[in-house]
C-alpha cells in the first residue's frame, strides 16, 4: 500500500509537457511568423515538400549562401539542392533565435540567427549562422522570394598586454 502511494506521489510531481506557443495570425507579422514556424519544422525534419511549399515557385526565386559559395536561381534548382543535401546529411537540430519580422503592405523582411546541428557520416557539425528572408504575399499566401544564410564571423578574443 505504501509503495503505490509513493508511485502516485512521484507521478503527480512530474511537470506537464510544455504547450506550444500559439501564434496570433490576425496580423501580417503573425502570418509571416506562422509561415516561418512551419518552414523551420519542415527544415528540421528534412521535409523537402513541406519546406518548398513556403517558397515562390518561380525562376526568379533567389537563395544565397556565400559560405558554401552558391547562389541558386529558381524553385527547381532549390529543390534539387535540398534533395542533394538530404542525401548527404541529416539535420539533427534547427533552432532560430532573435527573429525580427518587418512588414509593409504585401512585403516582409525577416532577420534571424540560427543554430544547426547536421550529421554527415559519423561526424556532427554545429553551425552558427545568420540569415534573412524576403517574403511577398501572393494570392493570399506569404511566400519566400529571396533567402540569405551565412556563417557568423568567429568571435575575436583580445588578450591584455603589458
C-alpha positions as CSV (number, residue, x, y, z in Angstrom):
1,X,0.0,0.0,0.0
2,X,2.8,2.4,0.8
3,X,4.6,1.6,-2.4
4,X,1.6,2.6,-4.6
5,X,1.2,5.8,-2.7
6,X,4.8,6.8,-3.3
7,X,4.5,6.0,-7.0
8,X,1.3,8.1,-7.2
9,X,3.0,11.0,-5.4
10,X,6.0,10.8,-7.8
11,X,3.7,10.7,-10.8
12,X,2.0,13.9,-9.6
13,X,5.3,15.7,-9.1
14,X,6.3,15.4,-12.8
15,X,5.6,18.8,-14.5
16,X,3.2,18.7,-17.5
17,X,4.7,18.7,-21.0
18,X,5.2,22.3,-22.4
19,X,2.4,23.6,-24.6
20,X,3.5,25.0,-27.9
21,X,3.0,28.8,-28.1
22,X,0.2,29.9,-30.3
23,X,0.9,32.5,-32.9
24,X,-1.7,35.2,-33.5
25,X,-2.2,35.1,-37.2
26,X,-4.6,38.0,-37.4
27,X,-1.7,40.4,-38.3
28,X,0.7,40.2,-41.2
29,X,3.6,39.8,-38.8
30,X,1.8,36.8,-37.2
31,X,1.1,35.3,-40.6
32,X,4.7,35.6,-41.6
33,X,5.8,34.1,-38.2
34,X,3.5,31.2,-38.8
35,X,5.0,30.5,-42.2
36,X,8.5,30.6,-40.7
37,X,7.5,28.3,-37.9
38,X,6.2,25.8,-40.4
39,X,9.3,26.2,-42.5
40,X,11.6,25.7,-39.5
41,X,9.7,22.5,-38.6
42,X,10.0,21.2,-42.2
43,X,13.7,22.0,-42.4
44,X,14.4,20.4,-39.0
45,X,12.8,17.2,-40.1
46,X,14.3,17.3,-43.7
47,X,10.8,17.5,-45.1
48,X,11.6,19.0,-48.5
49,X,8.0,19.2,-49.8
50,X,6.9,20.8,-46.5
51,X,9.7,23.4,-46.9
52,X,9.2,24.1,-50.6
53,X,5.5,25.0,-50.2
54,X,6.7,28.2,-48.5
55,X,8.9,29.3,-51.4
56,X,7.9,31.1,-54.6
57,X,7.6,28.6,-57.4
58,X,9.3,30.9,-60.0
59,X,12.6,31.0,-61.8
60,X,13.2,34.4,-60.1
61,X,13.4,32.8,-56.6
62,X,16.9,33.6,-55.2
63,X,18.8,31.7,-52.5
64,X,22.3,32.8,-51.5
65,X,24.8,31.2,-49.2
66,X,28.2,32.9,-49.6
67,X,30.0,30.4,-47.2
68,X,29.1,27.4,-49.3
69,X,29.7,29.6,-52.4
70,X,26.4,29.3,-54.1
71,X,23.6,31.4,-55.5
72,X,20.6,29.5,-56.6
73,X,18.0,30.8,-59.1
74,X,14.6,29.2,-59.3
75,X,12.4,26.8,-57.4
76,X,13.6,23.7,-59.4
77,X,17.2,24.4,-58.6
78,X,16.4,25.0,-54.9
79,X,14.5,21.7,-54.8
80,X,17.5,19.8,-56.3
81,X,19.9,21.4,-53.8
82,X,17.7,20.4,-50.8
83,X,17.4,16.9,-52.2
84,X,21.1,16.6,-52.7
85,X,21.7,17.9,-49.1
86,X,19.2,15.4,-47.6
87,X,21.2,12.6,-49.3
88,X,24.5,13.8,-47.9
89,X,23.5,15.0,-44.4
90,X,20.8,14.7,-41.7
91,X,19.6,17.7,-39.8
92,X,19.6,17.0,-36.0
93,X,18.7,20.5,-34.8
94,X,17.4,23.7,-36.3
95,X,16.8,26.4,-33.8
96,X,16.2,30.1,-34.7
97,X,16.5,33.0,-32.3
98,X,16.3,36.8,-32.3
99,X,14.0,36.7,-35.3
100,X,12.7,40.2,-36.3
101,X,9.7,40.5,-38.7
102,X,9.2,43.7,-40.6
103,X,6.1,44.1,-42.9
104,X,4.9,46.8,-45.2
105,X,1.8,46.0,-47.2
106,X,2.3,42.7,-49.0
107,X,6.1,42.7,-48.4
108,X,8.0,41.4,-45.5
109,X,11.7,41.2,-44.5
110,X,12.9,38.9,-41.7
111,X,16.3,38.7,-40.0
112,X,17.3,35.9,-37.7
113,X,20.1,33.8,-36.2
114,X,20.1,30.0,-36.4
115,X,21.9,27.2,-34.7
116,X,22.0,24.0,-36.7
117,X,23.5,20.6,-35.9
118,X,23.9,18.4,-39.0
119,X,25.4,15.0,-39.3
120,X,27.5,13.9,-42.3
121,X,28.5,10.3,-42.0
122,X,29.6,9.8,-38.4
123,X,30.5,13.5,-37.9
124,X,28.2,16.1,-36.4
125,X,28.8,19.7,-37.2
126,X,27.4,22.7,-35.2
127,X,26.7,25.7,-37.4
128,X,26.1,29.2,-36.1
129,X,24.5,31.3,-38.9
130,X,22.6,34.5,-39.6
131,X,20.1,35.0,-42.3
132,X,17.3,36.9,-43.8
133,X,14.1,36.1,-45.8
134,X,12.2,38.4,-48.1
135,X,8.6,37.4,-48.4
136,X,5.8,38.6,-50.6
137,X,2.1,38.0,-50.2
138,X,0.8,36.5,-53.4
139,X,-2.7,35.0,-53.9
140,X,-3.4,35.3,-50.2
141,X,-0.2,33.4,-49.2
142,X,3.1,34.6,-47.8
143,X,5.9,33.1,-49.9
144,X,9.7,33.4,-49.6
145,X,11.1,35.1,-52.7
146,X,14.7,35.5,-51.5
147,X,16.8,34.0,-48.8
148,X,20.3,34.5,-47.5
149,X,22.1,32.5,-44.9
150,X,25.8,32.8,-43.9
151,X,28.1,31.7,-41.1
152,X,28.5,34.1,-38.2
153,X,32.0,35.5,-38.0
154,X,34.2,34.0,-35.3
155,X,34.3,35.8,-32.0
156,X,37.6,37.8,-31.7
157,X,39.3,37.4,-28.4
158,X,41.6,40.1,-27.2
159,X,44.4,39.5,-24.8
160,X,45.6,42.1,-22.4
161,X,49.2,43.0,-23.0
162,X,51.6,44.9,-20.6
